[in-house]
Each structure stands twice: as structure tokens, then as C-alpha cells.
Amino acid sequence: MQGRRLTARTLVKDVQLLGRLLCEAIEASDGKEVREIVEQVRSLSLTGRRKTSAGLNDNLAPFCADMPPRTLKRVVRAFSQFSQLVNIAEDAHHARVQRLSIVDGEPAMPGTVARSLSVLAAAGIEAEAVRNLLFEAVVSPVFTAHPTEVRRKSVIDIEQELARCLSRFDQAGLTAQEVDRYQQDLERATTTLWQTNSLRGRKLQVVDEILNGLSYYDSTIFHVIPEVYEDLENQLRGSPWRFGQDALPPFLRMGSWIGGDRDGNPYVNGETLREALRLHSERVFSFYLGELHSLGAELSLDDRYVKVSPDLQRLATDSPDRSEQRRHEPYRLAISGIYARLAATARKFGSTELVREPVAAASSYRSPAEFSEDLATISKSLITNGAEKIAAGKLRSLQRAIEVFGFHLVSLDLRQNSEVHERVVHELFEKVRPGTGYEALAENDKIRLLTEELRSSQLLVTPLKTYSAETMSELSVLREAAEAHKRYGRASVPNYIISKAGSPSDLLEVMVLFREVGLFRPDEPEAASVNIIPLFETISDLRRSHEVMRTVLAIEAYRAYLGALGRKQEIMLGYSDSNKDGGYLTSGWELYKAEMAFIQLFEREGIRLSLFHGRGGSVGRGGGPSYEAITALPPGAVAGSIRLTEQGEVIAAKYSNPTLGRRNLELLIAATLEASLLPSDAQEPDPDYIGAMEELSNLAFGIYRSLVYETEGFEEFFWETTIIGEIAKLNIGSRPASRSSSRRIEDLRAIPWVFGWSQSRIMLPGWFGFGSAVRQWLSGQPDGLRTLQRMHRDWSFFQTLIANMEMVLAKTNMAIAARHVDLAPDASAHEKIFARIKDEWEATTAALLGITDQASLLENNPALKQSIHHRFPCLDPLNHMQIDLLRRHRAGERDQDTEEALHLTINGIAAGLRNSG
């Protein structure tokens, strides 16, 4: 029997198979009656969808409302898991597409490295240009712990097993017995999923988030990154590139904020940072030791049949392994000795347990380079003596892993709010120079004071003074970072991000704090070791960002600091808060303008610019396909360097299995190559397009601000008609939902802001303001629609803007949103606000269809349309059940079944929407 032929129908069959298996698991566990109720709800949902695309019918909502809490919880669990199973089936299908390259004879999506290299070759890009770029490039996905991933780690593990089970059916040449066995594996995994609690019993701690992030290294990243490098090197050595035998430098590296991001999270401190670094190191040593053990089993070469180099023989002779069995197996003896040294190194770095003990004690390695040299000795001996193919296997992958991961595994960024830095610096000055009044100084006076301070090596901190808990905590984190540099190397903590950066003094304050702990020394400016990265978040900060950087680059101390770091400045752009501040259209445009201004400024200053994109999972937080987003950046915005955040449920979607992880990393590399090397004149926007965007943005900004910040009662509308209050209490992350105890929109973090709107299916942050802005603009532009259509055809930035908004509009449901509005104690008070939102949704949909020349949403994207279509039969019941549960909960029904069922709806809707926060 052959493996399944890959067709578009395969996905549908997988969705149906997983759904059937879950129903069987429900019946076996909870009885036939529960299964029949689940199937009846699904039938009502499908019937409602066939009658109206609104997903609202006269039967489904009252049927759900009549269920007792215990039954309702079971049905909610079922549809929540159905949503996850659709995701698993889709991910498995995408993995197949990646492996087999075609579906129904059609080429796979762009974004593979091989395709990008072909595009570059066709454009006449020289091999030397590609080589030079890659030897200076930085491509870094950065994991963050923002709480949009609402599933437990145990559930994620089961879902990964389900994905593995599903992929086994794709193998060619399966026997009937194998098919039967794989079917049983799938049934067992589905039953386990149904019988596992998906809710956390306690609030997530920072250490839990660290461990969750690290789990993707075991399943995917450790194995995929060496493969990506190897394939890229092979591609470059082929025609037409003739790249030579040079190994690429480790330009692709993973980053993380988990355990180092203190902005708004009081639970991250110096102790947390130290534990995060230890856990990182422990995980990478565990991987290396496992790979060495496996390599030792593989290298059974006998010196009675093969020659070995003198250096390899020395390693074998020095090995503490005295086993008679391995007397003629020098490679195994050498690896046994290397294992013993690495085990000693792991213990020195804090690893408490080793899966396998070494044969004997040995001296530890002083650095990753020393470890790598021993492996190079093995490789050279193999190559010299006719075993080059063996050297190119597991050994080469391990060598590449060491280059990428070192002894620290991942580069951990630190982040803190500029307001905290200001308070700490103010206190430091007051302790030694009472009356300085730093916080009250004008910006020019702050700059003057800070630049004077940065010329001195005299510290402000003294053991003779007592400091506030906040100041002590901040200094503790920075001291841990300085210690990490000594212990793990500078790559362990290379970056410091300043949230809400809005003035030059925000950067200089961090330099002063670095001086206090030895991360910067005025008498040795070349010793600077941490990149200072301003994060511009609000619309006003983005508009001022160019002037802020122009001013700070003119300050001698700061320019010298950059010189010590290779004359390179990284700047982070905040998608989430700029969207919450100014709306979707204005946020996108102000980010684009800021990027263009930075490119021009840094080119004039002769300093290399690197942009760090703070993209979230949802479109409202900068989400959307990474490849399209990167290639749509302004010319010069990439230049071989791209860092971007991977957040929440997006991490699981992209890295839960090796095929998808590899696909995602290849997309980032491919986009970086194309955006950096393709001729920029083809990407330059028409001046008329820029003028149109500026006018549209100004109009949309006023429309959005008028609703969100200037409409009386809007704050109450948000809190009463969405699930934001309940989300704030859910165990979905260590960080509080708001920066303060107030209910002000300004104080609410962007994540729960988007999460709340998505759960009610309004999805406001992803589209509001666009429709009215277009309508007003067209009223004064006789040929305006043709201009917008040309912009959509010719300008990748505008294409991406429209495509992401279209996806959000397709997931929006105003009929379900209306039921959420009815939840408010005085729903009539909110009717005018909801009417404005609904009118704007209709105007935005009409404007988008006119620009894209479509009769319906996603008409030109059938694959995405089908994906969303698969989800609605699960999403609609969850929404209706959530609304009923909210009504009960707010009426005082606080029994355990109601509480758990409500939380399960949040899980399920987030899963069904996929990009929820």
C-alpha cells in the first residue's frame, strides 16, 4: 500500500478523521448522550452557516443556553479541542507541501531559500554580493512570553504527538498492518487529549514560561538550524553560485525575552535572569551530551582497518576511558574523553543532573571554541582517512550547533521601561548630590548632566547609602548581566531594549546604569558590551524618533559607545502600542515612515542600521505572514539584518514540529536575502502613493482616536461587552494585564486589548478607521479609486497592509458581536458606539473590496478562505456558549463548572482564530 497522494482534499479528510476520532473518544469517556449533543451543536452550527454567513441562527444560541453547566463544559471542551485539531491538520498539510513542493501540480508558495537564490541569480546578483551579505547578516527570531498562548505544556506535547501520528500516513509503501498501527496511535493520542485537562491550575510563573519556550528547542530548533545551514551551503556551492567550501558564519541565531523582559512584569528580577541563563545552559549541555553519546555509537571505526591522524590518536590516548572493548576504537575513546570534559563543564555551569554519567572525571572546557576544536580534530581525521561522508553527518551538525548555540544557547535580551530608568537615575543623583532634581529637569539639561557624568569613572552607587527596592532590583538585574558576560560570554546577554523611548536622555540613562555595574567604562570605551536599543512605540514617539536618534548620534560619548560595538545601531519598532494608540492604518504608515527616515539618517552618519520588529501574533499587533512583511519593508530597511519577535500561540504554530520550524526559518532567510539584495529602485514607492497614504493616515487617525479616546462611555463599552475582565483573571501568563490598577485604555497592555476584541469577534484593532478614511479621501479625488487600485497592484507595502486587514475582516462577525453588546447591564447605552463600529466595518469591507476588485472577502485567496471556512463550525458554537457563560458568570453563577467552561471557551476561540493576541 502506498502513502497518501497529496491533494487539497487530503486536508479535508484529515480534519474529518480527527473530528471523528475525538467524537469516539468523547463517547467512550463521557457516554453516547454527550457525543450526540456535541454532534447536534455542530449540525446546528453548519445549518446556520449555510443559511447565513453571520453564523447566527434561531436554534443554536437557545440550544446552548439551555444546557446545564456540567454538560455545557463538556461541549465547550469538545469544540475547543476541535479547533486545535483543525490547526494540527492544517499544520500537517503545510508540512507536506513543504516536503513535496507541489499540491495538485501547483508550485509551492514562495519563500524557500532555493527559490530566493534563483530570483537573485535571475536579477544578476553576483555570488560575492551574496557571500558578503551572509558574512555580515543577522537573522534572529526572538521568543517572547506574552500570554496569547493559553494552552498547557502538557496539551501542547499531546498535540505534537498527534501531528507526528498524522504525518506517518504520508509515508510511501505502507503495509495494511502499518496503517492499522498508525491509526491506533492516532486514536490513543486523541483519547489522551480528551482526557487531559487543558486549563492550568495556577497562574503561570516566569520559570514556567522559560521552560515552555525551551521545549521548542528539543522538538525542533536543535535539529533544524544545522540542517538549514547545511542546505544553504549546498545551494550556494551549486551553479550558478560556485560559493566554494567556506562554512557560513552563524548569522541565524535564536533570541529570547523570556526571563529578561521586566517591562510591566514585577516578577522578573536578577534572580529570574540568573535562573533563565542557567536553564538555557543546562538545556544546551543536555543536547550536546546526547548528541555525543549518539555520535560515539555511530563512530565504531576500528584502527586495524582505518588510519587516524596523530591529533586524533592523542585524544584517544588522553581519554579516561580504559574499556578493553574500545581498545581498537580510537574515535569512541576520543568521544568518551570529550564527553567527560563536557560533563564536567556542564556541572561547572550549574547543570544538576546528567542523563548519562561520564566514564571518569575530567577537566572542564574553558570555552565553546575549545570543545569545538576537539570535534574538529575528529572531523579532520575522518576526512583525511577516507571517511568524509561520515564527517558530513551527525558530527558536522553538532559542530554547527556549537557555533550557533555556544554554552549559552540563546541570546537573552533585557527590557525595561524608560520611566523606571528615569526614577532610578533620579534616586542615584539625589543620594550623592541632594537637590539635583533630575526628573524635573528639561531635556537639554538632562543631556548635559548625563554626558558630564559619562566622562567620569566615579560611580554614583555607594554602599554607604540605602536605596529603594526598585533601584536595588534594577541594579541587581544589570549586575547579573555583567556576571553572565564573564560566565557565558557576551552573546548570552547582548541587547538592552528601552520601552517607551521618547528622548535622547532615555538612552544616556542606560549608559550611566551600565557604568554602575561595569558593563561600560568611560576610561575604556572599547569595552562596551551591550547594544542599547530604543523601542519607539506610540505614534508620537515614532514621529519624534528620527530627531531623537539624530540628537543622540551627535553626542560624543554615545557615538564612541557605538564605535566600540562596530558602528552599528539597532532600533526596535513597536507595532502593538502604536496600533492601540493610533489605529491600524496610521500605525502601519508611521512605522514605514520612521523606517525610511532612519535609513536616510544612518546612511548619512555612516552607521549601520538594524531594525528589530516587535510583531505580535495578531494583525492588530503587527502579525501576519513574516515573508511578505519583510519583503514589503522600505528599500534599505533590511540590509542583511532582521530581528523580529515571535509571540504567544504563534511560537507553537511555527515551531511545534521540525518541518514547520524549518519552513519558518527558511522564510526569514529568504526574505532577508531578497529584501537586502534585489534592486531597490523596483521597490521605491511612487510619490503620489506616499501622498495618498499620508492623507489616508491622517483621516484614519482622527476617526480611530475619536472613537477610542474621545467618545464618552467607550471605556465602559470595552470592559462590559468583551471578556477583558475575565481574561485579566485567567492563568495565561506571568505578566499583569494592565500597567496599573486602573481601567484606562492608555494603561492597558496591548495584548489583552487585542485579545478582548478578538474573543468578541469584533477584531477592531485590525481594521477600524480605514473605511471612513477611504470614503472621505475619495470624495475629493475623482480618480482616487484607480490610484488605490494601482497602489495595491504595484506597492508591496500597501498589498501587505490590505491582505492582513482582509484576513481580519474575514474572521470578524458583527452578529456575534451584537450578542456581546447585549451582555452590558445597560445595553442601550452602548448602542450608538456599536452602531459606529458596525458602520465602520461595513465601510471598511466595501472599501477593501473596491480596492482589490473582489465581490467577496478572500475571493483571490481561496486557500485562506478554505482555512477559515474549516474553523467557523467550531468557532460559532464556542462564541455562543461563551456569551451564555458570561451572562451566567456576571449574574453570580461562580460554580467550578461555569468558571472552567468559560475559560475553555477562551482557549478554543483563541485556537480557532489562530492569531488572537
N, C-alpha and C positions, 0 to 999 in steps of 0.2 A: 504493500500500500504506500502511496506517495504522500508527502506532505501537502498541505492545502495550497491550491493555486491562489495567488494573491489577486483579489479583485476588490472593488469598492463594497461588494456585498459581504465580504469577509467580516468587516467591522460590524455590520448589522447582525450577522449571525452570532458574533461573539457577545454582543450586547444581549441578545435574546437568550443565549446559553447561560450567561452569568445570572441573568434575571430569573431564569427557570430554576437554576441550582439554589439560588437564595430562597425562592419560594418553597422548594423542597426542604431546605434546612429549617425554615420557619415552621412548616407543618410538623416536621419530626420533633422539634423542640417545644413548640407552643400550641400545637394542635391544628386540626383542619379548619376550625372556625376562624382562627386568626388569619390563616392563609387566605380563606375566602373573602374576608373583609379587606385584606390588602389588595387582592385582585379586583374586588368590586370598586375600591377607590381608584385604582389605576384605570379601570374601564370608564368610570365617570369622568376622569381627567381627559382621557383620549376622546371621549364623546364631546366634551366641552370644547376641546381644541378643534375638532372637526367642524363644530357649529360656529365657533368664533375664535379668532386668533387671540382674543383678550384672555383666554384661559379661565374665564369666569362663567359658571353656569348655575342654573337654579337648583341643581341637585347636590353638587359636590360639597359646597360650603355647609349647608344644613346637615348633610350626612356626617361630616367630620365633627360638627358641633354637638351632635347627639351622642357621641362615644363617651363612655366613662373614662376617667383619667388613665387607668391601668391599660385598657385596650388602646387608647389613643397613643400612649407611649410606645407600645409595640408597633403600631402602624407608622408612627414617626420614625422609629428606628429602621424599619424596613425601607422607607423611601429615602432616608438619609444614606443608607448603605447602597441602595440602587444608584444614587447619584455618584458615589465613589466607584461603583463597578463600571459605570459608563466611562468615567475617567480612565480606569485601568484598561478597558477595551480600546479606547482611543489611543492611549499611550503605546499599547502593544502594537496597534496598527501603524502608528507613526514610526515605531522601531522597525517594523517590517519594511516600510517604504524606504527607510534609510539603508537597510541592509541590501534590498533588492533593486533600489534605484528607480523602479518604474511601477506604476499602478495602472492596469488596463492599457498598457502600451504607452502611457504618457510619461514624459520625463519628470523626475522628482523636482521638488522645489529648489530654487537657487539657494546658495549659502554654504555649499560644500567647498572645502579648500581647493579640490581639484578643479571645480568649475571656475572659481575665482582666479586661479593661476592661468586657466585658459583665456579668461576675459582679459587679464593683464597682458598675456602674450599677444593676443589679437590687437590690443591697443598699442603695441610696440614698446612695452616697458622692458627695459634691459634687466638681465639677470642680476647685474651688480646693484641695481637700484633696489631690487627685492632683498638681496643679501644685506645691504646696508641698513635697510629698514628693520629687518628682523633682528639684526645685531644691536639695535637701539630700542626695540619695541618693548612695550609693557601692555599685556592683555591680562586683566585681573577681574574676575567676578568676585564680589565681596558679599559673604553671607551676613545677614543681619537677623536679629531675633525679634523683629516686630511681630506682634501677636495676631497675624492673619492666618497662621497655621493652627487650626483649632483641634487637630486630631492628636490622640495619644501616640507615643512612640510605639507602643505595642501594636496598635492598629496599623500604623504605617508599615511595620515589619510584616504583618499578615498580608497586607495589600501588595507588598513587594513579592511575597511568595506566590500570590495569585497571578501576578504578572509573569513570573517565571514559569508557572504551570501552563499558562496560556501560550507562551512562546514555544513550548515544546511541541505543540501540534504543527508548527511550521516546518519541522524537520522533514527532509526528503527520506523516502524509503521506510516509513514507519510500518511495523507489523501490526496486525489486529490486536495482539497482546499488549504491545506498547501503547496503542491508542487507548485501550481499556485501562491500563495502569495510569496513564496521564489523566484520564477522566476521573479516576478515583482520587488522585492527588488534588485535582481541582475541587472535587466535592468536599474533601476533608478541609481544604483551606477555606472554602465558602462557609462551611459549618462552623469552623473556628471563628471566623469573622462575626457571624451572627451571635455566637455565644460569648463574645468578648465585649466588655463594657468600653464604649468609646469615649466616655467622659472621665476627666481627671477628678480624683477625689480631693485634691488640694490645689492651691494656687501654684502655678509653675514658678520654680526658683531659677535664679540665674544659672546655677550649675546644671540644672536640667536642660536649659536652652543650649548651653555649651555642648553637652553630651548629645543632644538631638542633632546639632549641626555637625558634630564629628562623625555621626553614624553614616553620613553620605560618603565619607572617605573610605570606609570599609567596603561599602557596596559598590562604589563607582569610581571615585576620584583617584585613589591609589593606582588603579589598574588602567584607567582611561587616559590619564595625562601622558604616561610614557608611550602609549600607542599613538596618540595624536602627534607627538614629536617624531616618532619613527616614520609614520606615514607622510608627514610633511617633508621630512628629509628625503625620503624616497621619491616623492613627487618632484622635488627641486633638482634631484640628480638626473631625472629623465629629460628627454627632449621636450621643449627647446631650451631648458634652463641650464643644463650642464653645470650644476652647482658645485661639484667637487665633493670631497669626502668630509668636509668640515662639519662637525656637530653644531647644531644650533644652540645658542645660549638659552638659558631658561627664562624666556620672555613671558611665557604663560605660567602665571602663579596664582594661587588662591589667596584671597584676603578674608578677613572677618572683623566684625564689630562686637561679636558676642563675648561679653566679659570685659570689654573696654569702653563701651558706649555708656557714658554717665549722664547724658543729656536727658533730664526728666526721670532718671531712674536712680532713686536713692539707695538701691540695693547693690549697685556696682561701686566697689571701692578698691583700695590697694590689695586687700586680701583676695578679693574676687579676681583681680588681674593676675595675681601670683598663681592662683589655682587654675585659671584658664591656660596660662603658659605651661604649667606642669602637665595638665591633661593633654594639651597639644603634643608636648614632647613624648609623653607616655604612649600616645596613640601611634606616633610615627616610629618609635623604637619597637613597639609591638609588631608593626608591619614589617620593618626591616628584619627582625629576628625570624619571623615566619617565613619570609622570602629566602633568607639564608638557609634555613632548615630545608626548605624545598629544593633550593639550589644544590645543597650538599647531596640530597638524594639523587639528583639528576647527574651530577659530575662524578660518575663511578669509574672514570678513566684509570687504567692500570699502567704504571710506569714500565711494566715489562712489554707493553705494546706501543706506548707513545713516549715521545720525548717531552721534557718540561724545561722551562727556562731556569737559569740559576736563581733568579729572584723568586720564582715560584717554589723552587726547592727549598730556599731559605725560609719561606713562610711555612712550608710543611714541617721542616726541621724544628722551627721555633714553636710549633703548635704544642699545647699541653696535652693533646690527645695522644695517648700511648696505646690505643687499641691495636691488638695484633691483627684484627680483621682488616684494618685500614693501612697496614704497613706498606702496601704497594699502591695505595690510592692517594697520591700527593694532593690532588685537588680537594678531596674530602678532608684531609688533615689540615690543609690551609684554611678551609672554610670553618672547620671546628675551632681553630685558633681565632679566626676573625669573630666568630660567634661569641666566644668567651670574652674577647675585648669589648665587643659591642654590649654584651650583657652587663659588664662592669660599668660601661658608660651610661647605660640606661638607669642603673641604680644610682649613679652619681647625680643624675638629673632628676631623681625623685620617683622613678618607677618602683612600685611596691611589690608587684608580682610579675613573674615571668612564666609564660606558658610552658617553656622547657628550660630547665637549668643547664648551664654550660658544663662541659666535662671537668673543668677545673677553674680556679681563679686566674685572672689575668689582669694586666694593666689596662686602664681605660684609654679611649681615644681622646686626643686633645681637641679635635675639630672634625667636622664632616669631611674636610679635604683629606685628612689622614686616613679615614675609613675608605674614602673613595680611591685613594692610592693603592690600597691593598687589593681592592676589586680590580683596579686597572692592571695590577700585576698578573692576576688570574687571566684576564682578558688577553693581554699581550702574549702570554704563554700559549693559550689556546690558538690564537691567530697564527703565531709563528710555527706552530706544530700541526697545522692541517685541520684545525677544528674551528674555523672562522664561523661556520653556521651555528655551532653551539654557543660561541661568544655573542652572537647576534640575538640570542633568545632571551631567556629569563634574566641572565646576567646583565645584558645591556639595559633591559627595563629597570633593573634595580639601580644600575649606575645613573640612569636618567632620573629616577625618583630621588636619589640623593642630591643631585644638582638642583632639583626643584624644591624639595622639602627640607633639606638640611637636617639639623637636630631640633628645629623649632616648628616644623610642619607648615604653618600658615602665618602670614603677616597680620598681626593684630593691630588694628587702628584704635587710637584713643579719640574720644569725642566728648566735648563739654560745651555748655552754653556760654557765650561771651559775657553775659550778665554775672555769672559766677566768677569768671576771671576778674572782672572789674571789682567785685566785692572783695575778693582775696587780695588783690594788689592794693586796694584801698587800705585794708587792715594792715598789711605789711608795712606800708609807708607810715601809718599812724603810730605803730608800735615803736618806730625808731625816730620819726620826725612828727610828733603830735602837731595837729593843726594843718597838715598838708592838704587835707580835704580833696583827695584825688577824685572821688566820684563826682564832685560838683564842678570840677574844672572844665573849661571849654576844651574842645578837641585839640586845638593848636597847642594849648598849654599842657595837655596830657602828652602829646607827642614830644614836646620839648623836655618834659620831666623824664619820660621813659628813655629817650635817646641819650640823655645825660647819664641815666642810671646804667645803661648798657655799655658805657665806656669804662665802667668800674668793675673790678673783680670783688669788691666788698659786698658781702651778702646782706640782705635785709633781714633774713630769718636769724634769730638768736636764741640759744637755749635758755636765756635769762627771762624770756617773755612767755606769757600764756596766750594761746591762740584759740579762736573759735573752732567748733567741731567741723564746720565746713572747710575752713582753711587747712586744718590738720588732715582732713580727708583728701583734699586736692593734692597737697604736698606728698601724702603717702602714695598716691597713685603714680605721681611722677618719679618718686624715688624707686618704686618697683620697676618702672620702665627703665630707669638708669641701670638698675641691677640686672634686668633682663638682657640688656646690651652686653654686659660683662659675661653673663652666663650662656646665653644662646646666640649672641651676635646681633648686629643692628637690624637685620632683616626680621627679627621677631617682633619689634615694635617700631616700624619705620615712619608712621604718619600720625599727625595730631590734627583733628578736624575741629574747627571753631564754628559751632552753630550760631545762627543769627549774627553773623559777621556783618557789620554795617559801617565800620570806620577803621582807619589805619591803626588806631591805638589798640584795637582788638587783636591785631597780630603782634604788636610790640609787647603787649602784656604777657603773652605766652612766652616770648623770648626771655622776659625777666623771670618768669617762673621756671623756665628751663635752666637759667643760670643758677637758681637757688638749689638745684639738685644735681648740677654737674652735666646736664645734657647740652649746655652751651657755656663756653668760657670766653669772655671778651679778650683775654690775652692769647687765646689760641682759637681764632675764629674758624680755622680749618677743621677743628674737632666737632663742628656742628653735625648732629647725627639724626635728627628727626625733621621730616618735612612738615612745615606749618601750612595747613590747608584751610583757607577761609571757605565757609559754606554760606552762600548767598541764597536766602530762602523766600523772603517776601517780595512783592512786586517793587516796593520802594527800594529794597536792598539791591535787587537786580538792576534797577535803573541807576543806582549810585555806584555799582560795583566797579565799573571802569575807572571812575575817578578815585575810588579808594585804592585800587591797585596802582594807578599812576602815581599817587602820592607816596605810597609805601615803597615803591621801587626807587624813588628819589632819595630815600633815607639811607645814608651810607652804611649804618650798622646792618640794616636788613639786606641791602644789596650784597654786602660781604658774606652774610649768612647764606644767601642763595649761591654765591660763588663757591662756598665750601661744599655745597650739595650738587655741584655740577651745573650751575646756572640753569636750574630747572624749577619751575613753579607749578604746583598743582592747585587747581581751583575746583571746588565742588559746587554743583548747581542743584538746588532743591526743587524738585518737581512737586512734592506733596503740599508744602506750605504755600508755595506760590499759587498753586491751584486753589487752595482753600481761601487764600487772600484775594485773588483776582479773577477766578473762574478759568475754565478750560482753555478757551481761545487766547486770552491775554497771557496766561501763564506760558503756553507754548511759544507765543510770539516774543515775549520778553526774554525767555531763555535763549531763543535763537539770536536775538539782537545782542544780548550780552556776550554770547559766544563769538559773534562777528567782531564786536568791539575788542574783546580780549585778543583775538588772533592778530588784529592790526597793532594793538599796543605792544604785545610781546615780540612781534616781529621787529618793530622799531627799536625796542630796547635790547634786542639780541639775546633774549632769554627764551628758553624752550618752554612751551606751554603744554600742560597736560590737564585734561578735563575729567572730572570724576562726576558721574551722573547718578544722582540719588533717585533712582527709579523704583517705584513700588510695584505691587502685583497688579493693581487696577489701573485703568486708563486715567482715572482721576488722580492717581499718584505717579503718573509718568510711565505706566506699564504699557504693554503691547509688544509685538514681536521685536526682539533685540536687533536682528539683522537689518530690518527696514529702518528702525530708529537710528542706528549708527550711520548707515549709508545716506540718510536724509539730513545729517548734520551739515552745517555750512562748510564750504571748502577750507581746508586747513585746520578744522576743529579736531581732527584725529591725529594726523601726523605720527602714526605708529604707536600711539598711546591711548588706551581706553580702560577706564575703570568704571564699573557700574555695580550698584547694589542688587543683590538677589534676595528677595524678602518673602517671608511667610510661606503660604502654600505654593508659591512659585518654585521654591527650592525643591520641594517634593516632586513637582511636575517636571522639572528639568533634570534632576539628578537622582531620581529614585531607582533607575536601572542604568547599566553601563551604556546601552545603545543610545538612549536619550541624552545621557550626560555627554557622551562623545559628540553627538549631533549639536548640542548646545555650545560646546567649546569650539567646535569647528565653525559654527555660525559666527562666533565672536572674532575668531582669527580671520575668516573670510571677509567679514565686514570691515575689519581693520585694514586689511590689505587693499581692498577696493577703495575705501574712503580715503586712504593715505596716498595711493599711487595713481589712480585714474586721473586723467586730465581734469583740472578743476574748472576750466572755462566752460565745460559742458554742464557744470552744476551751478554756475552763477545765476542767481535769480534775476529776472527782468526787473528793471527799476519800477515799472508800472505795477508789478506784483507786490513789491515791497510797499509801495504807496497804498495799494488796496488793503494789504494786511494791516498796516498802521491804522487806517481809518476803521476797519472792521474791529480791530482790537480795542480801540478807544470806545467804540459803541458798546461792544460786549462787556467791557469792564464796568461801564456805568450801569448797564442792565443787571449784571450779576451783583454788584455792590448794593444797588437799590433794593434788591430782594433780601440778600443775606444779612446785611449790616444796617440797613436803613428802614426796613419795614417793621413797624410795631407788631410785636407778637410773634416774630419769626423764630426767636429762640425757643419759645414755648411750643410752637408748631413742631420744631425738630425733635424736642425731647418727648413730646406727647404722641407723635404719630410714627415714630420709629422705635426700634428696640434698643436704642443707645443706652438707656438706663440699665437694662438687663445685661447688655454687653459689658458694661463697666464692672459688673459683678462676676462675670464668667471667668473661669480659671484658664484664660487663654494667653497669658504672658506675665512676666515679672514686672513690667512697666505700668504705672498707673495710666488710666485713660486720659486724664487731664493734667496739665502742668500745675493746676491749683485746685482748690476745693470748689471753685465757682462753676456755674453752668454757662458761662460766657463762651460764645463761639470762638473768640480770639484765644481763649485759654485751652480749648480742646485740641488734643493731638490730632494730626491729620488722619491717622489710621482709623480710630473709631468714627471719625467724621465720615469717611468714605464707607466704612463697614456698615454704619447705620443706614445710609441711603441705599446701599446695595441690598440689604436684607428686605427693605420695603419695596424693592424693585423700581424705585424712582431713579436711582443712579445719577442724581443731579450733578455731582462734580464732573461727570464725563461729557456734559453737553450744554448745560444751561447758559443762555446768553447768545448762542450762535445764531439761532433762527431769527430773532428780532434784529440782531445786528445786521444780518444779510438783508432782511426786508427793508430796514431803514436806509442802508447803503444803496440798494438797488433803486430806491425811489429817486435818487439824484444821479443815477448812472444809466442812461438809455441803453448802453451796450454792456452793462455790468455783468449780466449772467454769462455772456460769452467770455468775458475776462476771467470769471471764476472757473468756468469750464476749462479754459486754456491753462490756468494755474494748476488745476487738478491733473491735467494731462502732462504738463511739462515740468512741474516743480515737485521734487520728491518730498520736500518738507510738507507741502500742502497735501500731497497724496496721503502721507502717513497720518497727518492730523485728521483728515476726513475718514480714513479707513478705521482708525481707532474709535472715533466718535460713532461711526456706523455700527461697529460691534456692540458698543454700549447701548445704543438706541434699540438694537435688536433684542437685547435682554431686558429692556425696560417694559413695565406693564402697568399702565395707568389704572386699569380696572382693579388690580390687586392693591395698588397704592391707595385708591379711594377707600377700600375697606380698612386700611391702616388709619386713614384720616378719621374714620368713624370711631376709632378707639378713644379719641380725645374726650375728656369729660364734657367739654363744650365744643362739639364738632362744628357747630355753625360758626363759631368764632374763627375757625380756620378755613372756611370755605373760600374766602377771597384769595388767600395765599395759595391754596391748592389749585384754584382756577387759573391763577397766573402761571403756576408750574405746568399745568396741563396745556394751556395755550402755547407756552414756550416750547413744550415738547412737540406739539403739532407743527409749529412754525419751523423748528429745527429739522424735523423729519422732512417736511416739504422742501426746505432749502437744500438739504443734502441730496434728496432725490433729483432736484433740478440740476444741481452741480454735476452729479455723477450720471445723469441721463438714464435713470432707472425707474421702473414702475413700482418696485417694492424694495425694501431693505435687503441687502446681501444678494441681490439678483446676479451681480457679477462675481460673487464669491460662493459658489454652491457648496464647497467643502465645509466652510464655516457655517453656512446656513443649515446644512445637514447635522453638523455637530450640535448646534443649538436646538435643533428640532428633536434630537435624541433626549435632550435634557428636560424639556418642558413637561412631559408626563410625570416626571419626578418632582420638578420644582413647584408646579402649581399646587399639588396637594400639600406640600410642605408649607407653602405660603399660607394657604387657607387654615391649616392646622395651627400654624404659629399665631395667626391673628386670633383664633379662638382661645388658644392657651394664654396669650397676652391679656385677653379680656378677663379670663378666669383669674389669672395671677394678680392683675391690678384690682380685681374685686375682692381679693383677700384669700383666694384659694392657694395656700402655700404648702400643700402636701408634697411629699417627695416625688410622687409620680408626675405631678404637674410641673414641678421645678425641672426635673430631669428631661421630660418631654420637650419643654421649652428650649432648653439648652441643646437638645438633639436637633431641633429644627434649625438652630443657628449653624450647627455643624453641616447639616445636609444642604441648606441653601448656599452656604459658602462653597461646598464641594460642587454643587451644580453650576454655580456661576463661574467657578474656577478662579477668576481674578476678582476677589471680593474686597480686599483691603489694600 
